[in-house]
Amino acid sequence: MTLNTRFPSAAALTWLAVSMFPVLALADGMPSARTTAKLSTSAQKGAATPWVTASRKPNDSGVKLQYRLDGAPQAGKPTVVVLQFDGVSDPAGAGVTLTVDAGLTLSGNASLSLPPGQRSDASVTVVSEGDGLAYLNVFIKQGGRTSAISIPIQTGSAAPAMKGNGEIKSLPSGDHIISLPAK
């Protein structure tokens, strides 16, 4: 039995590399212009924001959290935050505790129980007392480990500003730092 093995020529390899370039260029995760236009149009109509996957640490609870806000937060008006939990592997399930920063009010249950082996959804309502940035804090406990996730609730268009109680100091290297008192 004889095997014929043919190696591709340099021209064939070059053609393959050039023909694959557009595919590789689109594989960077950036949406095309057509998709971006659709997203911005739906955002203008007050549609729900897209799902955000909370970042995870290697030693966290092991539960994946995704969240989204239904509508843009407005001062004095309720905003629904939809939470989606996945990856509960402990047979005893997992527990969730919700807290809010000052300037934000939580309506509904501040604790949830998550059953093992299935995706769980929950909706909570928060009301911002004024314009600014506040956080809905989500603590997930499973099997003796805890995850802490802070969901930003930005009310109004003002960008968050740093508190002005610090003192600017210059280092010998020429860098500037802001010194804040410890609490």
Rosetta silent file (secondary structure, phi, psi, omega in degrees, C-alpha in Angstrom):
SEQUENCE: MTLNTRFPSAAALTWLAVSMFPVLALADGMPSARTTAKLSTSAQKGAATPWVTASRKPNDSGVKLQYRLDGAPQAGKPTVVVLQFDGVSDPAGAGVTLTVDAGLTLSGNASLSLPPGQRSDASVTVVSEGDGLAYLNVFIKQGGRTSAISIPIQTGSAAPAMKGNGEIKSLPSGDHIISLPAK
SCORE:     score description
SCORE:     0.000 S_00000001
   1 L     0.000  134.265 -178.260    0.000    0.000    0.000 S_00000001
   2 L  -116.717  131.373  176.384    1.348    3.385   -0.985 S_00000001
   3 L  -103.016  129.621  174.584    0.354    6.681    0.689 S_00000001
   4 L   -99.037  118.895  178.479    0.554    9.843   -1.299 S_00000001
   5 L  -114.335  125.713  179.487    1.129   12.843    0.912 S_00000001
   6 L  -115.734  131.826  176.041    0.922   16.304   -0.622 S_00000001
   7 L   -95.933  138.348 -179.518    2.053   19.377    1.188 S_00000001
   8 L   -67.586  148.146  179.675    0.253   22.610    0.341 S_00000001
   9 L   -75.376  166.004  178.835    2.209   25.150   -1.586 S_00000001
  10 H   -61.838  -36.018  179.799    3.188   28.519   -0.127 S_00000001
  11 H   -65.851  -39.489  179.157    0.589   30.191   -2.370 S_00000001
  12 H   -66.709  -40.018  177.900   -2.170   27.953   -0.994 S_00000001
  13 H   -65.607  -40.171  178.029   -1.137   28.720    2.585 S_00000001
  14 H   -63.915  -44.682  178.964   -1.065   32.459    1.847 S_00000001
  15 H   -60.693  -41.966  179.654   -4.536   32.293    0.276 S_00000001
  16 H   -62.986  -44.168 -179.712   -5.833   30.401    3.303 S_00000001
  17 H   -64.480  -43.256 -179.699   -4.364   32.943    5.731 S_00000001
  18 H   -69.248  -37.786 -179.421   -5.772   35.923    3.789 S_00000001
  19 H   -70.737  -26.422  179.014   -9.192   34.330    3.372 S_00000001
  20 H   -82.867  -15.883 -175.849   -9.394   33.643    7.117 S_00000001
  21 H   -55.582  -47.512  179.828   -8.470   37.235    8.077 S_00000001
  22 H   -62.124  -35.493  179.384  -12.024   38.653    7.987 S_00000001
  23 H   -66.229  -44.507  179.418  -13.284   35.769   10.128 S_00000001
  24 H   -66.327  -35.848  179.821  -10.518   36.288   12.681 S_00000001
  25 H   -65.772  -30.875  179.642  -11.103   40.043   12.686 S_00000001
  26 H   -84.669  -10.214 -176.266  -14.754   39.486   13.628 S_00000001
  27 L   -82.987    8.434 -177.336  -13.861   37.010   16.364 S_00000001
  28 L   -84.338    2.232  176.231  -12.758   39.751   18.775 S_00000001
  29 L    89.532   -3.192 -179.973  -16.207   40.010   20.334 S_00000001
  30 L   -82.590  132.872  178.948  -17.046   43.431   18.963 S_00000001
  31 L   -71.359  152.396  177.431  -20.537   43.662   17.471 S_00000001
  32 L   -71.482  167.715 -178.368  -20.879   44.697   13.879 S_00000001
  33 H   -60.195  -36.908 -179.898  -22.215   48.165   13.039 S_00000001
  34 H   -63.737  -42.986  179.299  -25.624   46.685   12.201 S_00000001
  35 H   -66.721  -42.174  179.791  -25.884   45.009   15.618 S_00000001
  36 H   -60.617  -40.644  179.419  -24.718   48.156   17.423 S_00000001
  37 H   -63.016  -39.362  178.511  -27.411   50.196   15.697 S_00000001
  38 H   -66.391  -40.146  179.630  -30.080   47.747   16.860 S_00000001
  39 H   -64.648  -43.975 -177.550  -28.789   47.849   20.439 S_00000001
  40 H   -69.734  -31.646  177.650  -28.739   51.634   20.618 S_00000001
  41 H   -66.862  -43.112 -179.638  -32.246   51.882   19.116 S_00000001
  42 H   -69.849  -31.690  178.903  -33.699   49.516   21.706 S_00000001
  43 H   -67.460  -32.366  179.785  -31.875   51.333   24.506 S_00000001
  44 H   -69.991  -25.718 -178.288  -33.529   54.609   23.459 S_00000001
  45 L   -83.187    2.264  178.983  -36.980   53.054   23.818 S_00000001
  46 L    80.837   22.811  179.940  -36.346   52.338   27.524 S_00000001
  47 L   -71.149  165.541  179.040  -35.972   48.597   27.054 S_00000001
  48 L   -61.424  145.808  177.866  -34.318   46.439   29.673 S_00000001
  49 L   -72.980  161.229  179.926  -30.556   46.612   29.766 S_00000001
  50 L   -70.859  162.620  179.053  -28.569   43.562   28.664 S_00000001
  51 L   -66.608  139.928  175.577  -27.514   40.876   31.130 S_00000001
  52 E  -116.645  129.927  176.770  -24.298   41.561   33.019 S_00000001
  53 E   -92.918  122.320 -179.917  -22.279   38.638   34.355 S_00000001
  54 L   -67.879  141.107  179.319  -20.779   39.422   37.754 S_00000001
  55 L   -69.517  153.296 -175.629  -17.051   38.841   38.005 S_00000001
  56 L  -126.285  153.750  175.935  -15.918   35.865   40.050 S_00000001
  57 L  -110.960  155.958 -177.446  -12.933   35.041   42.186 S_00000001
  58 L   -59.823  -29.276 -176.406  -11.281   31.621   42.395 S_00000001
  59 L  -106.492   25.845 -178.898  -12.325   31.124   46.040 S_00000001
  60 L   -79.339 -170.235 -176.158  -15.906   32.418   45.784 S_00000001
  61 L   -70.369  -17.248 -177.846  -19.115   30.507   46.524 S_00000001
  62 L    90.735   -1.186  179.680  -19.178   28.889   43.077 S_00000001
  63 L   -95.229  129.734  178.653  -22.554   30.415   42.190 S_00000001
  64 E   -86.971  134.022  178.176  -22.713   32.409   38.955 S_00000001
  65 E  -119.715  129.507  169.423  -24.715   35.659   39.093 S_00000001
  66 E  -121.081  146.481 -179.705  -26.105   37.563   36.131 S_00000001
  67 E  -145.416  160.944  173.435  -28.187   40.699   36.560 S_00000001
  68 E  -153.999  155.058  176.578  -29.952   43.412   34.585 S_00000001
  69 E  -102.102  133.618  175.116  -31.907   46.550   35.332 S_00000001
  70 E   -89.727   95.113 -179.716  -35.385   46.938   33.886 S_00000001
  71 L    93.591  169.509 -179.897  -35.253   50.553   32.771 S_00000001
  72 L   -86.742  130.743  179.558  -33.070   53.487   33.759 S_00000001
  73 L   -62.107  136.884  176.935  -33.039   54.337   37.477 S_00000001
  74 L  -130.383  144.014 -178.062  -34.775   57.625   38.361 S_00000001
  75 E   -60.126  131.683  177.347  -34.828   59.374   41.719 S_00000001
  76 L    78.355   -2.448 -179.053  -37.899   58.480   43.766 S_00000001
  77 L  -114.843  144.662 -179.196  -39.105   55.851   41.277 S_00000001
  78 E   -69.796  142.406  174.920  -38.788   52.071   41.641 S_00000001
  79 E  -123.967  127.740  179.601  -36.232   50.213   39.550 S_00000001
  80 E   -89.843  128.315  175.146  -36.504   46.447   39.130 S_00000001
  81 E  -110.465  119.718 -179.148  -33.231   44.521   39.285 S_00000001
  82 E   -97.046  125.333 -178.925  -33.516   41.006   37.855 S_00000001
  83 E  -111.821  138.618  178.156  -31.056   38.493   39.327 S_00000001
  84 E  -130.028  120.668 -177.367  -30.257   35.109   37.803 S_00000001
  85 E  -109.756  139.507  179.061  -28.301   32.521   39.815 S_00000001
  86 E  -148.090  151.111  176.185  -26.746   29.364   38.380 S_00000001
  87 L    95.029   23.616  176.291  -24.259   26.745   39.555 S_00000001
  88 L   -77.312  113.242 -175.174  -25.646   25.822   42.972 S_00000001
  89 L  -111.974  -17.048  179.344  -23.958   22.481   43.600 S_00000001
  90 L   -70.095  130.330  179.366  -24.239   22.015   47.371 S_00000001
  91 L   -57.892  -24.701  178.300  -27.071   19.558   48.191 S_00000001
  92 L   -82.286   -5.389 -178.789  -28.187   21.963   50.935 S_00000001
  93 L    85.930 -164.024 -179.763  -28.558   24.767   48.376 S_00000001
  94 E  -137.737  157.747  178.227  -27.269   28.305   48.747 S_00000001
  95 E  -118.208  147.307 -179.811  -28.392   31.417   50.564 S_00000001
  96 E  -126.826  133.421  174.419  -28.488   35.007   49.333 S_00000001
  97 E  -121.080  132.261 -179.464  -28.536   38.160   51.450 S_00000001
  98 E  -112.298  135.555  172.899  -29.248   41.567   49.878 S_00000001
  99 E  -135.625  164.404  178.603  -28.259   44.947   51.325 S_00000001
 100 E  -131.077  154.543  174.820  -28.194   48.473   49.904 S_00000001
 101 L   -74.880  165.967  174.515  -25.982   51.519   50.342 S_00000001
 102 L   -59.658  140.475 -177.920  -27.222   54.743   51.895 S_00000001
 103 L    94.733   -1.635 -179.288  -29.451   56.598   49.454 S_00000001
 104 E  -132.381  137.734  179.316  -31.050   53.420   48.149 S_00000001
 105 E  -116.316  135.963  179.927  -34.086   51.591   49.544 S_00000001
 106 E  -102.284  128.687  175.721  -34.747   47.872   49.023 S_00000001
 107 E  -107.689  136.007  178.366  -38.325   46.649   48.657 S_00000001
 108 L   104.031 -166.829 -176.592  -39.109   42.994   49.159 S_00000001
 109 L   -69.778  137.962  177.096  -37.196   40.118   50.712 S_00000001
 110 L   -95.617   -0.114  176.901  -33.620   40.753   51.794 S_00000001
 111 E  -140.435  146.919 -178.934  -32.819   37.026   51.791 S_00000001
 112 E  -135.010  153.131  172.459  -33.342   34.229   49.279 S_00000001
 113 E  -114.768  132.103 -178.916  -32.809   30.458   49.251 S_00000001
 114 E  -109.190  124.307  178.904  -31.444   28.860   46.093 S_00000001
 115 L   -74.339  153.020 -179.513  -32.209   25.185   45.367 S_00000001
 116 L   -74.891  149.158  171.086  -29.373   22.938   44.147 S_00000001
 117 L    74.900   10.642  178.843  -28.906   21.958   40.530 S_00000001
 118 L  -145.613  157.194  177.379  -31.152   24.501   38.845 S_00000001
 119 L   -76.526  138.240  179.469  -31.145   28.096   37.648 S_00000001
 120 E  -123.954  138.086  177.360  -33.013   30.511   39.913 S_00000001
 121 E  -116.053  145.373  175.980  -34.420   33.926   39.039 S_00000001
 122 E  -146.839  147.401  175.535  -35.388   36.688   41.444 S_00000001
 123 E  -121.352  132.214  175.668  -36.531   40.276   41.022 S_00000001
 124 E  -124.735  152.322 -179.584  -35.922   42.953   43.618 S_00000001
 125 E  -113.871  130.864  176.069  -37.048   46.557   43.580 S_00000001
 126 E  -121.919  149.037  177.414  -34.829   49.431   44.647 S_00000001
 127 E  -126.708  124.561  178.723  -35.702   53.110   44.946 S_00000001
 128 E   -88.472  133.339 -178.149  -33.011   55.755   44.739 S_00000001
 129 L   -78.378  -19.236  179.789  -33.534   58.767   46.987 S_00000001
 130 L  -167.947  178.912  179.321  -31.612   61.127   44.690 S_00000001
 131 L   -69.092  144.289  178.431  -29.164   61.393   41.813 S_00000001
 132 E   141.229 -170.825 -177.533  -25.857   59.604   42.247 S_00000001
 133 E  -112.173  128.306  174.788  -24.286   56.196   42.496 S_00000001
 134 E  -139.035  166.391 -174.870  -25.308   53.587   45.065 S_00000001
 135 E  -124.931  139.960  167.016  -24.920   49.813   45.189 S_00000001
 136 E   -93.699  117.789 -176.146  -27.174   46.824   45.662 S_00000001
 137 E   -98.206  129.043 -177.811  -24.942   44.336   47.509 S_00000001
 138 E  -118.490  118.037  177.534  -25.489   40.607   46.924 S_00000001
 139 E  -110.318  120.430 -177.830  -23.881   38.101   49.306 S_00000001
 140 E  -112.700  125.027  179.819  -24.093   34.458   48.174 S_00000001
 141 E  -116.777  129.198  177.292  -23.221   31.668   50.648 S_00000001
 142 E  -149.797  124.677  174.924  -22.717   28.060   49.599 S_00000001
 143 L    57.633   36.843  178.738  -20.824   25.309   51.393 S_00000001
 144 L    82.764    0.691  178.553  -19.044   27.638   53.814 S_00000001
 145 E  -113.579  152.874 -176.660  -17.833   30.017   51.077 S_00000001
 146 E  -130.295  140.610  170.524  -19.174   33.484   50.312 S_00000001
 147 E  -111.960  142.269  176.398  -19.311   35.697   47.230 S_00000001
 148 E  -124.718  118.940 -178.327  -19.845   39.443   47.527 S_00000001
 149 E  -125.106  133.029  177.211  -21.110   41.288   44.440 S_00000001
 150 E  -111.264  121.220 -179.294  -21.985   44.983   44.260 S_00000001
 151 E   -98.915  117.759 -177.821  -24.437   46.002   41.542 S_00000001
 152 E   -73.131  134.353  174.961  -24.126   49.693   40.623 S_00000001
 153 E  -118.817   99.159 -178.365  -27.353   51.715   40.513 S_00000001
 154 E   -95.072  113.333  178.993  -26.548   55.017   38.758 S_00000001
 155 E  -103.826  130.039 -177.554  -29.390   57.514   39.078 S_00000001
 156 L    81.355  176.267 -175.859  -29.210   60.617   36.912 S_00000001
 157 L   -99.714   -3.376 -179.094  -26.485   61.488   34.456 S_00000001
 158 L   -68.547  132.498  177.802  -23.994   62.991   36.892 S_00000001
 159 L   -74.268  145.327  178.706  -20.758   61.059   37.035 S_00000001
 160 L   -62.023  137.804 -179.792  -19.716   59.900   40.481 S_00000001
 161 L  -112.485  148.244  178.068  -17.292   62.308   42.107 S_00000001
 162 L   -74.722  143.216  178.688  -14.574   61.548   44.590 S_00000001
 163 L   -64.752  141.210 -173.519  -15.124   62.879   48.067 S_00000001
 164 L   -91.649   23.225 -178.326  -13.105   66.026   48.669 S_00000001
 165 L   -94.118   11.984 -179.995  -11.820   65.290   52.174 S_00000001
 166 L   -96.415  166.378 -179.390   -8.423   64.031   50.992 S_00000001
 167 E  -119.622  129.601  179.696   -5.120   65.845   50.765 S_00000001
 168 E   -82.030  127.596  178.993   -2.956   65.737   47.616 S_00000001
 169 E  -125.164  148.176  177.220    0.670   64.879   48.379 S_00000001
 170 E  -100.529  135.307  176.282    3.673   64.634   46.080 S_00000001
 171 L   -88.731  159.706  177.672    5.999   61.662   46.266 S_00000001
 172 L   -58.618  -27.081  179.706    9.779   61.998   45.750 S_00000001
 173 L   -76.234   -8.115 -179.474    9.342   60.207   42.403 S_00000001
 174 L    99.899  -10.606  177.570    7.066   63.037   41.211 S_00000001
 175 L   -73.832  154.849  178.018    3.832   61.047   41.435 S_00000001
 176 E  -112.452  138.524  176.451    0.845   62.550   43.237 S_00000001
 177 E  -128.303  158.991  175.142   -1.322   60.675   45.710 S_00000001
 178 E  -109.695  120.019 -178.983   -4.422   61.574   47.669 S_00000001
 179 E   -92.374  123.721 -179.844   -4.117   60.860   51.349 S_00000001
 180 L  -117.379  144.138  178.217   -7.390   59.946   53.069 S_00000001
 181 L   -69.319  147.015  177.606   -7.938   59.416   56.783 S_00000001
 182 L   -76.165  147.016  179.499   -8.586   55.841   57.896 S_00000001
 183 L  -107.166    0.000    0.000  -12.059   55.041   59.189 S_00000001
